[in-house]
Amino acid sequence: MNLRDRLRGLLVRLYARRVEGHLDHAQVPKHIGVIMDGNRRWAKAAGSSTVHGHRAGAEKIEEFLGWCTETDVEVVTLWLLSTDNLDRPKDELVPLLGIIEDVVRTLAADGRWRVHHVGTPDILPSQMQTALKEAEEATAHVVDGITVNVAIGYGGRQEIADAVRSMLHDAHGKGVSMEDLAESVDVDMIGRHLYTRAQPDPDLVIRTSGEQRLSGFMLWQTAHSEYYFCEVFWPAFRKVDFLRALRDYAARHRRYGG
């Protein structure tokens, strides 16, 4: 590392400390959703392989959760694999699934966080389903740490469809007629059948890599969320970028209803 890079790194760290020093923890979002975008483009820019990009992105997760712990965030939803990602070429998808499975097992083994799967398990390989089930069981006792939702095999439209299906099955099991169900359906009822039921909706959604769209991420839950779009690719996401997102969020006056 040359002198210029050292000085740049020092300035960034000093700036991050300044931002953190002025951060009001009472205004920190309690639930942050993260669209971790840019692994492949980061790898391409570095002259490396796509798999290396996905590994670098995976390595960033524990560091990111550490920042969230320091700032009193309570719930984090990490979008690790969308339903659309399952259509990627086999030579990319197979290693990616292995990397994600390692992430799930690592998070569970850490002991600081409660792992919860959000997504449709039936569309995932059996080995991944087992890893998710074991991670949830192994961390069910964690009550003080962050709840980490791992969105794997996740699609926002699919979640709503699954919620409606679950609601219909529940009504049928209780002997409720379709007529009575139709009269009683409301927003709260559907919410009770979402993957994130009993959790607060995201206050803030961060998307890296410069893309400014949700791509179907938590369509129901983000109705009143704030968004922060960051130009940095996910593997290069720094603590200062995270703190800027929190500062930007705290500076907004949240209003509901348009």
Accessible surface in RSA format (square Angstrom, percent):
REM  Atomic radii and reference values for relative SASA: ProtOr
REM  Chains: A
REM  Algorithm: Lee & Richards
REM  Probe-radius: 1.40
REM  Slices: 20
REM RES _ NUM      All-atoms   Total-Side   Main-Chain    Non-polar    All polar
REM                ABS   REL    ABS   REL    ABS   REL    ABS   REL    ABS   REL
RES MET A   1   169.67  87.9  99.43  65.8  70.24 167.2  99.99  85.0  69.68  92.3
RES ASN A   2    90.24  62.2  77.14  74.5  13.11  31.6  41.51  99.9  48.73  47.1
RES LEU A   3   120.71  67.2 114.94  82.2   5.77  14.5 114.99  80.8   5.71  15.4
RES ARG A   4   173.87  73.0 167.21  85.2   6.67  15.9  46.49  63.5 127.38  77.2
RES ASP A   5    54.35  38.1  49.13  48.9   5.21  12.3  10.94  25.8  43.41  43.3
RES ARG A   6   143.65  60.3 136.55  69.6   7.10  16.9  39.33  53.8 104.31  63.2
RES LEU A   7    93.68  52.2  93.34  66.8   0.34   0.9  93.66  65.8   0.02   0.1
RES ARG A   8   127.30  53.4 124.46  63.4   2.85   6.8  58.62  80.1  68.69  41.6
RES GLY A   9    23.29  28.7   0.00   N/A  23.29  28.7  22.59  62.0   0.69   1.6
RES LEU A  10    80.00  44.6  80.00  57.2   0.00   0.0  80.00  56.2   0.00   0.0
RES LEU A  11   117.24  65.3 113.17  81.0   4.07  10.2 113.47  79.7   3.77  10.1
RES VAL A  12    39.14  25.8  36.69  33.2   2.45   5.9  39.10  34.0   0.03   0.1
RES ARG A  13   132.80  55.8 129.87  66.2   2.92   7.0  58.32  79.7  74.47  45.1
RES LEU A  14    86.13  48.0  80.35  57.5   5.78  14.5  80.66  56.6   5.46  14.7
RES TYR A  15    70.85  33.1  66.04  37.6   4.80  12.5  58.93  44.3  11.92  14.7
RES ALA A  16    10.61   9.8  10.54  16.3   0.07   0.2  10.61  14.9   0.00   0.0
RES ARG A  17   161.90  68.0 152.17  77.6   9.73  23.2  55.26  75.5 106.64  64.6
RES ARG A  18   166.51  69.9 156.50  79.8  10.01  23.8  47.65  65.1 118.86  72.0
RES VAL A  19     9.81   6.5   4.05   3.7   5.76  13.9   8.18   7.1   1.63   4.4
RES GLU A  20    52.91  30.4  46.78  35.4   6.14  14.6  17.11  33.1  35.81  29.2
RES GLY A  21    66.63  82.2   0.00   N/A  66.63  82.2  34.03  93.4  32.60  73.0
RES HIS A  22   148.16  81.0 117.37  81.6  30.79  78.8  91.03  93.8  57.13  66.5
RES LEU A  23    22.11  12.3   4.08   2.9  18.03  45.3   7.26   5.1  14.85  40.0
RES ASP A  24    71.80  50.3  62.73  62.4   9.08  21.5  32.40  76.2  39.41  39.3
RES HIS A  25    69.81  38.2  63.37  44.0   6.44  16.5  47.02  48.5  22.79  26.5
RES ALA A  26    90.80  83.5  51.74  79.8  39.06  88.9  62.36  87.8  28.43  75.3
RES GLN A  27    88.49  49.5  79.17  57.9   9.31  22.2  19.65  41.8  68.84  52.2
RES VAL A  28     6.84   4.5   0.13   0.1   6.71  16.2   1.13   1.0   5.71  15.5
RES PRO A  29     1.10   0.8   0.00   0.0   1.10   4.0   1.10   0.9   0.00   0.0
RES LYS A  30    78.16  38.1  77.85  47.8   0.31   0.7  57.34  51.6  20.82  22.2
RES HIS A  31     0.28   0.2   0.28   0.2   0.00   0.0   0.28   0.3   0.00   0.0
RES ILE A  32     0.00   0.0   0.00   0.0   0.00   0.0   0.00   0.0   0.00   0.0
RES GLY A  33     0.00   0.0   0.00   N/A   0.00   0.0   0.00   0.0   0.00   0.0
RES VAL A  34     0.04   0.0   0.04   0.0   0.00   0.0   0.04   0.0   0.00   0.0
RES ILE A  35    10.02   5.7  10.02   7.5   0.00   0.0  10.02   7.2   0.00   0.0
RES MET A  36    24.61  12.7   8.17   5.4  16.45  39.2   8.42   7.2  16.20  21.5
RES ASP A  37    31.68  22.2  28.61  28.5   3.07   7.3   4.62  10.9  27.06  27.0
RES GLY A  38     4.82   5.9   0.00   N/A   4.82   5.9   1.96   5.4   2.86   6.4
RES ASN A  39    26.02  17.9  23.71  22.9   2.31   5.6   3.00   7.2  23.02  22.2
RES ARG A  40   106.39  44.7 101.47  51.7   4.92  11.7  26.36  36.0  80.03  48.5
RES ARG A  41    90.27  37.9  86.89  44.3   3.39   8.1  55.85  76.3  34.43  20.9
RES TRP A  42    60.95  24.5  60.32  29.2   0.63   1.5  44.80  23.9  16.15  26.2
RES ALA A  43     0.96   0.9   0.96   1.5   0.00   0.0   0.96   1.4   0.00   0.0
RES LYS A  44   170.75  83.3 153.82  94.4  16.94  40.3 100.46  90.4  70.30  74.9
RES ALA A  45    85.38  78.5  41.45  64.0  43.93  99.9  53.58  75.5  31.80  84.2
RES ALA A  46    65.49  60.2  26.51  40.9  38.98  88.7  39.27  55.3  26.22  69.4
RES GLY A  47    72.83  89.8   0.00   N/A  72.83  89.8  36.74 100.8  36.10  80.8
RES SER A  48    46.37  39.2  21.75  29.0  24.62  56.7  18.58  39.6  27.79  38.9
RES SER A  49    63.82  53.9  51.70  69.0  12.12  27.9  49.11 104.6  14.71  20.6
RES THR A  50    48.83  34.7  43.01  43.6   5.82  13.9  12.25  16.5  36.58  55.3
RES VAL A  51    34.19  22.5  34.02  30.8   0.17   0.4  34.02  29.6   0.17   0.5
RES HIS A  52    79.68  43.5  79.56  55.3   0.12   0.3  47.36  48.8  32.32  37.6
RES GLY A  53     0.00   0.0   0.00   N/A   0.00   0.0   0.00   0.0   0.00   0.0
RES HIS A  54    10.93   6.0   8.36   5.8   2.57   6.6   7.87   8.1   3.06   3.6
RES ARG A  55   130.19  54.7 129.25  65.9   0.94   2.2  36.85  50.4  93.34  56.6
RES ALA A  56    15.92  14.6  10.63  16.4   5.29  12.0  11.99  16.9   3.93  10.4
RES GLY A  57     1.91   2.4   0.00   N/A   1.91   2.4   1.79   4.9   0.12   0.3
RES ALA A  58    21.42  19.7  10.99  17.0  10.42  23.7  13.30  18.7   8.12  21.5
RES GLU A  59   137.32  78.8 112.54  85.1  24.78  59.0  52.30 101.2  85.02  69.4
RES LYS A  60    26.68  13.0  24.65  15.1   2.03   4.8   7.70   6.9  18.99  20.2
RES ILE A  61     2.21   1.3   2.21   1.6   0.00   0.0   2.21   1.6   0.00   0.0
RES GLU A  62    62.94  36.1  59.61  45.1   3.33   7.9  24.13  46.7  38.82  31.7
RES GLU A  63    85.34  49.0  72.69  55.0  12.66  30.1  34.45  66.6  50.89  41.6
RES PHE A  64     0.19   0.1   0.19   0.1   0.00   0.0   0.19   0.1   0.00   0.0
RES LEU A  65     0.00   0.0   0.00   0.0   0.00   0.0   0.00   0.0   0.00   0.0
RES GLY A  66    16.10  19.9   0.00   N/A  16.10  19.9  15.37  42.2   0.72   1.6
RES TRP A  67    16.53   6.6  16.42   7.9   0.11   0.3   6.59   3.5   9.94  16.1
RES CYS A  68     0.00   0.0   0.00   0.0   0.00   0.0   0.00   0.0   0.00   0.0
RES THR A  69    65.29  46.4  54.42  55.2  10.87  25.9  55.87  75.0   9.42  14.2
RES GLU A  70    92.63  53.2  69.94  52.9  22.69  54.0  40.42  78.2  52.21  42.6
RES THR A  71     0.77   0.5   0.77   0.8   0.00   0.0   0.77   1.0   0.00   0.0
RES ASP A  72    72.00  50.4  63.71  63.4   8.29  19.6  21.91  51.6  50.08  49.9
RES VAL A  73     5.17   3.4   0.00   0.0   5.17  12.5   0.00   0.0   5.17  14.0
RES GLU A  74    93.35  53.6  86.82  65.7   6.53  15.5  32.84  63.5  60.51  49.4
RES VAL A  75    10.37   6.8  10.37   9.4   0.00   0.0  10.37   9.0   0.00   0.0
RES VAL A  76     0.00   0.0   0.00   0.0   0.00   0.0   0.00   0.0   0.00   0.0
RES THR A  77     0.29   0.2   0.29   0.3   0.00   0.0   0.29   0.4   0.00   0.0
RES LEU A  78     0.00   0.0   0.00   0.0   0.00   0.0   0.00   0.0   0.00   0.0
RES TRP A  79    27.75  11.1  18.17   8.8   9.58  22.5  18.17   9.7   9.58  15.5
RES LEU A  80    24.61  13.7   8.42   6.0  16.19  40.7  10.57   7.4  14.04  37.8
RES LEU A  81     1.01   0.6   0.00   0.0   1.01   2.5   0.58   0.4   0.43   1.2
RES SER A  82    13.87  11.7  13.27  17.7   0.59   1.4  10.03  21.3   3.84   5.4
RES THR A  83    40.27  28.6  32.82  33.3   7.45  17.8  18.78  25.2  21.49  32.5
RES ASP A  84   106.77  74.8 100.05  99.6   6.72  15.9  25.83  60.8  80.94  80.7
RES ASN A  85    29.41  20.3  28.83  27.9   0.58   1.4   0.58   1.4  28.83  27.9
RES LEU A  86    40.92  22.8  26.48  18.9  14.43  36.3  26.48  18.6  14.43  38.8
RES ASP A  87   125.98  88.2  94.42  94.0  31.56  74.6  35.20  82.8  90.78  90.5
RES ARG A  88    56.46  23.7  45.29  23.1  11.17  26.6  15.31  20.9  41.15  24.9
RES PRO A  89    86.36  62.9  74.67  68.1  11.68  42.5  86.30  71.3   0.06   0.4
RES LYS A  90   162.89  79.5 153.05  93.9   9.84  23.4  98.02  88.2  64.87  69.1
RES ASP A  91   117.58  82.4  94.66  94.2  22.92  54.2  52.55 123.7  65.03  64.9
RES GLU A  92    20.52  11.8  18.28  13.8   2.24   5.3  11.00  21.3   9.52   7.8
RES LEU A  93    25.24  14.1  25.24  18.1   0.00   0.0  25.24  17.7   0.00   0.0
RES VAL A  94    82.97  54.6  78.66  71.2   4.31  10.4  78.99  68.6   3.98  10.8
RES PRO A  95    43.13  31.4  31.24  28.5  11.89  43.2  41.82  34.5   1.31   8.1
RES LEU A  96    11.55   6.4  11.34   8.1   0.21   0.5  11.34   8.0   0.21   0.6
RES LEU A  97    24.77  13.8  24.20  17.3   0.57   1.4  24.45  17.2   0.32   0.9
RES GLY A  98    33.55  41.4   0.00   N/A  33.55  41.4  31.80  87.3   1.75   3.9
RES ILE A  99    17.54  10.0  16.26  12.1   1.28   3.1  16.84  12.1   0.70   1.9
RES ILE A 100     4.63   2.6   4.63   3.5   0.00   0.0   4.63   3.3   0.00   0.0
RES GLU A 101    20.57  11.8  20.57  15.6   0.00   0.0   2.91   5.6  17.66  14.4
RES ASP A 102    90.23  63.2  88.22  87.8   2.01   4.7  25.06  59.0  65.17  65.0
RES VAL A 103    13.03   8.6   9.62   8.7   3.42   8.2  12.93  11.2   0.11   0.3
RES VAL A 104     0.00   0.0   0.00   0.0   0.00   0.0   0.00   0.0   0.00   0.0
RES ARG A 105    94.93  39.9  88.97  45.4   5.97  14.2  50.52  69.0  44.41  26.9
RES THR A 106    63.21  45.0  57.45  58.2   5.76  13.7  37.31  50.1  25.90  39.2
RES LEU A 107     1.05   0.6   1.05   0.7   0.00   0.0   1.05   0.7   0.00   0.0
RES ALA A 108    17.09  15.7   8.56  13.2   8.53  19.4   8.73  12.3   8.37  22.2
RES ALA A 109    87.90  80.8  50.27  77.6  37.63  85.6  61.81  87.0  26.08  69.1
RES ASP A 110    50.90  35.7  16.90  16.8  34.00  80.4  12.21  28.7  38.69  38.6
RES GLY A 111    43.64  53.8   0.00   N/A  43.64  53.8  24.46  67.1  19.18  43.0
RES ARG A 112   117.30  49.3 110.03  56.1   7.27  17.3  61.65  84.3  55.65  33.7
RES TRP A 113     1.73   0.7   1.73   0.8   0.00   0.0   0.36   0.2   1.37   2.2
RES ARG A 114    97.32  40.9  97.32  49.6   0.00   0.0  10.06  13.8  87.26  52.9
RES VAL A 115     3.46   2.3   0.22   0.2   3.24   7.8   0.22   0.2   3.24   8.8
RES HIS A 116    57.02  31.2  56.97  39.6   0.05   0.1  42.43  43.7  14.59  17.0
RES HIS A 117    22.51  12.3  13.54   9.4   8.97  22.9   4.25   4.4  18.26  21.2
RES VAL A 118     2.03   1.3   1.76   1.6   0.26   0.6   2.03   1.8   0.00   0.0
RES GLY A 119     4.58   5.6   0.00   N/A   4.58   5.6   0.00   0.0   4.58  10.3
RES THR A 120    20.74  14.8  20.17  20.4   0.58   1.4  20.56  27.6   0.18   0.3
RES PRO A 121    60.85  44.4  60.85  55.5   0.00   0.0  60.85  50.2   0.00   0.0
RES ASP A 122   121.09  84.8  95.28  94.8  25.81  61.0  27.79  65.4  93.30  93.0
RES ILE A 123    79.72  45.4  53.96  40.2  25.76  62.1  62.57  45.1  17.15  46.5
RES LEU A 124     7.64   4.3   0.00   0.0   7.64  19.2   0.99   0.7   6.66  17.9
RES PRO A 125    59.60  43.4  46.20  42.1  13.40  48.7  58.71  48.5   0.90   5.6
RES SER A 126    88.22  74.5  80.71 107.7   7.51  17.3  47.02 100.1  41.19  57.7
RES GLN A 127   116.70  65.3 110.93  81.1   5.77  13.7  37.90  80.7  78.80  59.8
RES MET A 128     3.09   1.6   2.70   1.8   0.39   0.9   2.70   2.3   0.39   0.5
RES GLN A 129    59.89  33.5  54.57  39.9   5.32  12.7  13.56  28.9  46.33  35.1
RES THR A 130    65.41  46.5  61.34  62.2   4.07   9.7  38.46  51.7  26.95  40.7
RES ALA A 131     0.66   0.6   0.00   0.0   0.66   1.5   0.00   0.0   0.66   1.7
RES LEU A 132     6.25   3.5   6.04   4.3   0.20   0.5   6.18   4.3   0.06   0.2
RES LYS A 133   134.35  65.5 129.15  79.2   5.20  12.4  75.81  68.2  58.54  62.4
RES GLU A 134    80.76  46.4  77.46  58.6   3.30   7.9  34.56  66.8  46.20  37.7
RES ALA A 135     3.15   2.9   0.76   1.2   2.38   5.4   2.62   3.7   0.53   1.4
RES GLU A 136    57.75  33.2  53.43  40.4   4.32  10.3  15.53  30.0  42.22  34.5
RES GLU A 137   113.59  65.2  90.77  68.7  22.82  54.3  47.91  92.7  65.68  53.6
RES ALA A 138    58.24  53.6  35.93  55.4  22.31  50.8  48.41  68.2   9.83  26.0
RES THR A 139     1.16   0.8   1.16   1.2   0.00   0.0   1.16   1.6   0.00   0.0
RES ALA A 140    50.04  46.0  40.63  62.7   9.41  21.4  41.21  58.0   8.83  23.4
RES HIS A 141   135.19  73.9 112.01  77.9  23.18  59.3  94.01  96.9  41.18  47.9
RES VAL A 142    15.44  10.2   9.63   8.7   5.81  14.0  13.62  11.8   1.82   4.9
RES VAL A 143   122.11  80.3  87.83  79.5  34.28  82.6  92.50  80.4  29.61  80.3
RES ASP A 144   143.12 100.3 106.79 106.3  36.34  85.9  40.76  95.9 102.36 102.1
RES GLY A 145    29.00  35.8   0.00   N/A  29.00  35.8  15.69  43.1  13.30  29.8
RES ILE A 146     7.69   4.4   5.37   4.0   2.33   5.6   6.27   4.5   1.43   3.9
RES THR A 147    30.20  21.5  30.14  30.6   0.06   0.1   6.79   9.1  23.40  35.4
RES VAL A 148     0.00   0.0   0.00   0.0   0.00   0.0   0.00   0.0   0.00   0.0
RES ASN A 149     0.00   0.0   0.00   0.0   0.00   0.0   0.00   0.0   0.00   0.0
RES VAL A 150     0.00   0.0   0.00   0.0   0.00   0.0   0.00   0.0   0.00   0.0
RES ALA A 151     0.41   0.4   0.41   0.6   0.00   0.0   0.41   0.6   0.00   0.0
RES ILE A 152     0.00   0.0   0.00   0.0   0.00   0.0   0.00   0.0   0.00   0.0
RES GLY A 153     0.18   0.2   0.00   N/A   0.18   0.2   0.00   0.0   0.18   0.4
RES TYR A 154     2.64   1.2   2.33   1.3   0.31   0.8   2.64   2.0   0.00   0.0
RES GLY A 155    10.92  13.5   0.00   N/A  10.92  13.5  10.50  28.8   0.43   1.0
RES GLY A 156     1.92   2.4   0.00   N/A   1.92   2.4   0.00   0.0   1.92   4.3
RES ARG A 157   199.68  83.8 192.20  98.0   7.48  17.8  67.53  92.3 132.15  80.1
RES GLN A 158    66.36  37.1  61.29  44.8   5.07  12.1  12.35  26.3  54.01  41.0
RES GLU A 159     1.83   1.1   1.58   1.2   0.25   0.6   0.11   0.2   1.73   1.4
RES ILE A 160    50.55  28.8  50.55  37.7   0.00   0.0  50.55  36.4   0.00   0.0
RES ALA A 161    44.98  41.4  34.12  52.7  10.86  24.7  41.65  58.6   3.33   8.8
RES ASP A 162    23.67  16.6  19.57  19.5   4.10   9.7  14.47  34.1   9.20   9.2
RES ALA A 163     0.44   0.4   0.00   0.0   0.44   1.0   0.09   0.1   0.34   0.9
RES VAL A 164    53.24  35.0  53.05  48.0   0.19   0.5  53.24  46.3   0.00   0.0
RES ARG A 165   118.35  49.7 116.53  59.4   1.82   4.3  49.09  67.1  69.26  42.0
RES SER A 166    47.35  40.0  40.11  53.5   7.25  16.7  23.01  49.0  24.35  34.1
RES MET A 167    12.27   6.4  11.18   7.4   1.09   2.6  11.11   9.4   1.16   1.5
RES LEU A 168    72.64  40.5  71.02  50.8   1.62   4.1  71.26  50.0   1.38   3.7
RES HIS A 169   124.13  67.8 115.75  80.5   8.38  21.4  82.72  85.3  41.41  48.2
RES ASP A 170    57.41  40.2  48.54  48.3   8.87  21.0  15.21  35.8  42.20  42.1
RES ALA A 171     6.46   5.9   3.54   5.5   2.92   6.6   6.25   8.8   0.21   0.6
RES HIS A 172   143.01  78.2 132.88  92.4  10.13  25.9  82.16  84.7  60.84  70.8
RES GLY A 173    67.70  83.5   0.00   N/A  67.70  83.5  34.29  94.1  33.41  74.8
RES LYS A 174   150.24  73.3 114.30  70.1  35.93  85.6  79.10  71.2  71.14  75.8
RES GLY A 175    68.69  84.7   0.00   N/A  68.69  84.7  36.12  99.1  32.57  72.9
RES VAL A 176    53.60  35.3  42.78  38.7  10.82  26.1  47.17  41.0   6.43  17.4
RES SER A 177    48.61  41.1  36.68  49.0  11.93  27.5  43.69  93.0   4.93   6.9
RES MET A 178    99.61  51.6  93.61  61.9   6.01  14.3  72.86  61.9  26.75  35.4
RES GLU A 179   126.57  72.7 119.86  90.7   6.71  16.0  69.47 134.4  57.10  46.6
RES ASP A 180    87.93  61.6  83.86  83.5   4.07   9.6  17.22  40.5  70.70  70.5
RES LEU A 181    10.55   5.9  10.55   7.5   0.00   0.0  10.55   7.4   0.00   0.0
RES ALA A 182    73.85  67.9  47.08  72.7  26.76  60.9  53.87  75.9  19.98  52.9
RES GLU A 183   155.31  89.2 123.50  93.4  31.82  75.8  45.56  88.1 109.75  89.6
RES SER A 184    54.61  46.1  38.85  51.9  15.75  36.3  43.27  92.1  11.33  15.9
RES VAL A 185    57.13  37.6  35.43  32.1  21.70  52.3  35.43  30.8  21.70  58.8
RES ASP A 186    76.75  53.8  67.66  67.3   9.09  21.5  38.04  89.5  38.71  38.6
RES VAL A 187   102.05  67.1  99.84  90.4   2.21   5.3 100.06  86.9   1.98   5.4
RES ASP A 188    97.97  68.6  91.76  91.3   6.21  14.7  19.39  45.6  78.58  78.4
RES MET A 189    32.16  16.7  32.16  21.3   0.00   0.0  30.79  26.2   1.37   1.8
RES ILE A 190    25.91  14.7  25.77  19.2   0.14   0.3  25.91  18.7   0.00   0.0
RES GLY A 191    20.03  24.7   0.00   N/A  20.03  24.7  15.64  42.9   4.39   9.8
RES ARG A 192   139.56  58.6 130.81  66.7   8.74  20.8  67.26  91.9  72.30  43.8
RES HIS A 193    31.17  17.0  24.41  17.0   6.76  17.3  12.33  12.7  18.85  21.9
RES LEU A 194     6.94   3.9   6.75   4.8   0.19   0.5   6.94   4.9   0.00   0.0
RES TYR A 195    30.01  14.0  24.33  13.8   5.68  14.8  26.84  20.2   3.16   3.9
RES THR A 196     8.31   5.9   6.22   6.3   2.10   5.0   3.18   4.3   5.14   7.8
RES ARG A 197   136.42  57.3 122.85  62.6  13.58  32.3  36.79  50.3  99.64  60.4
RES ALA A 198   115.67 106.4  55.90  86.3  59.77 136.0  76.46 107.7  39.21 103.9
RES GLN A 199    41.00  22.9  21.93  16.0  19.07  45.4  15.58  33.2  25.42  19.3
RES PRO A 200    68.21  49.7  54.49  49.7  13.72  49.9  66.40  54.8   1.81  11.3
RES ASP A 201    77.56  54.3  67.00  66.7  10.57  25.0  16.38  38.5  61.19  61.0
RES PRO A 202     3.79   2.8   0.13   0.1   3.66  13.3   0.13   0.1   3.66  22.7
RES ASP A 203    27.53  19.3  27.39  27.3   0.14   0.3   1.28   3.0  26.24  26.2
RES LEU A 204     0.21   0.1   0.21   0.2   0.00   0.0   0.21   0.2   0.00   0.0
RES VAL A 205     0.74   0.5   0.64   0.6   0.11   0.3   0.64   0.6   0.11   0.3
RES ILE A 206     0.06   0.0   0.06   0.0   0.00   0.0   0.06   0.0   0.00   0.0
RES ARG A 207    12.99   5.5  12.69   6.5   0.30   0.7   0.18   0.2  12.81   7.8
RES THR A 208     0.00   0.0   0.00   0.0   0.00   0.0   0.00   0.0   0.00   0.0
RES SER A 209     9.79   8.3   0.00   0.0   9.79  22.5   0.00   0.0   9.79  13.7
RES GLY A 210    21.24  26.2   0.00   N/A  21.24  26.2   6.14  16.8  15.10  33.8
RES GLU A 211    48.18  27.7  45.85  34.7   2.33   5.6   4.29   8.3  43.89  35.8
RES GLN A 212   130.01  72.7  98.31  71.9  31.70  75.5  20.56  43.8 109.46  83.0
RES ARG A 213   129.37  54.3 121.35  61.9   8.02  19.1  58.54  80.0  70.82  42.9
RES LEU A 214    36.24  20.2  31.49  22.5   4.75  11.9  31.49  22.1   4.75  12.8
RES SER A 215    56.46  47.7  21.81  29.1  34.66  79.8  36.12  76.9  20.35  28.5
RES GLY A 216    21.28  26.2   0.00   N/A  21.28  26.2  15.08  41.4   6.20  13.9
RES PHE A 217     0.07   0.0   0.07   0.0   0.00   0.0   0.07   0.0   0.00   0.0
RES MET A 218     2.63   1.4   2.63   1.7   0.00   0.0   2.63   2.2   0.00   0.0
RES LEU A 219    69.22  38.6  51.05  36.5  18.18  45.7  51.71  36.3  17.51  47.1
RES TRP A 220    71.02  28.5  57.98  28.1  13.03  30.6  51.49  27.5  19.52  31.7
RES GLN A 221     3.12   1.7   1.08   0.8   2.04   4.8   0.88   1.9   2.23   1.7
RES THR A 222     3.85   2.7   2.59   2.6   1.26   3.0   0.01   0.0   3.84   5.8
RES ALA A 223    79.49  73.1  41.46  64.0  38.02  86.5  52.49  73.9  27.00  71.5
RES HIS A 224   100.57  55.0  88.01  61.2  12.56  32.1  62.36  64.3  38.21  44.5
RES SER A 225    12.72  10.8   0.03   0.0  12.69  29.2   0.00   0.0  12.72  17.8
RES GLU A 226    32.38  18.6  31.40  23.8   0.98   2.3   1.47   2.8  30.91  25.2
RES TYR A 227    68.63  32.0  62.07  35.3   6.56  17.1  49.85  37.5  18.78  23.1
RES TYR A 228    40.49  18.9  39.24  22.3   1.25   3.3  19.56  14.7  20.93  25.8
RES PHE A 229    69.28  34.7  41.93  26.0  27.35  71.2  42.34  25.7  26.94  77.1
RES CYS A 230    10.54   8.0   7.05   7.9   3.49   8.2   3.49   8.8   7.05   7.6
RES GLU A 231   133.92  76.9 120.09  90.8  13.84  32.9  63.44 122.7  70.49  57.5
RES VAL A 232    38.23  25.2  31.55  28.6   6.68  16.1  38.23  33.2   0.00   0.0
RES PHE A 233    55.40  27.7  53.18  32.9   2.22   5.8  53.18  32.2   2.22   6.4
RES TRP A 234     1.29   0.5   1.29   0.6   0.00   0.0   0.77   0.4   0.51   0.8
RES PRO A 235    14.61  10.7   0.45   0.4  14.16  51.5   0.45   0.4  14.16  88.0
RES ALA A 236    42.03  38.6  30.56  47.2  11.47  26.1  39.13  55.1   2.90   7.7
RES PHE A 237     0.05   0.0   0.05   0.0   0.00   0.0   0.05   0.0   0.00   0.0
RES ARG A 238    93.19  39.1  91.02  46.4   2.17   5.2  51.46  70.3  41.73  25.3
RES LYS A 239    55.47  27.1  52.69  32.3   2.78   6.6  30.79  27.7  24.68  26.3
RES VAL A 240     2.78   1.8   1.52   1.4   1.26   3.0   1.52   1.3   1.26   3.4
RES ASP A 241     4.35   3.0   3.75   3.7   0.60   1.4   0.81   1.9   3.54   3.5
RES PHE A 242     0.14   0.1   0.14   0.1   0.00   0.0   0.14   0.1   0.00   0.0
RES LEU A 243     0.04   0.0   0.04   0.0   0.00   0.0   0.04   0.0   0.00   0.0
RES ARG A 244    80.04  33.6  78.91  40.2   1.13   2.7  14.62  20.0  65.42  39.6
RES ALA A 245     0.11   0.1   0.00   0.0   0.11   0.2   0.00   0.0   0.11   0.3
RES LEU A 246     0.86   0.5   0.20   0.1   0.67   1.7   0.20   0.1   0.67   1.8
RES ARG A 247   116.25  48.8 114.67  58.5   1.58   3.8  51.50  70.4  64.76  39.2
RES ASP A 248    49.85  34.9  44.68  44.5   5.18  12.2   9.93  23.4  39.93  39.8
RES TYR A 249    22.94  10.7  20.85  11.9   2.08   5.4   8.10   6.1  14.83  18.3
RES ALA A 250    31.25  28.7  16.34  25.2  14.91  33.9  18.13  25.5  13.11  34.7
RES ALA A 251    88.48  81.3  47.42  73.2  41.05  93.4  58.67  82.6  29.81  79.0
RES ARG A 252    80.22  33.7  61.57  31.4  18.65  44.4  35.35  48.3  44.87  27.2
RES HIS A 253   153.17  83.7 129.92  90.3  23.25  59.5  92.71  95.5  60.46  70.4
RES ARG A 254    58.29  24.5  40.78  20.8  17.51  41.7  25.95  35.5  32.34  19.6
RES ARG A 255   191.86  80.6 161.01  82.1  30.85  73.5  46.30  63.3 145.56  88.2
RES TYR A 256   129.95  60.7 100.26  57.0  29.69  77.3  79.97  60.1  49.98  61.6
RES GLY A 257    77.49  95.6   0.00   N/A  77.49  95.6  40.91 112.3  36.59  81.9
RES GLY A 258   115.80 142.8   0.00   N/A 115.80 142.8  78.19 214.6  37.60  84.2
END  Absolute sums over single chains surface
CHAIN  1 A    13819.9      11120.3       2699.6       7386.8       6433.1
END  Absolute sums over all chains
TOTAL         13819.9      11120.3       2699.6       7386.8       6433.1
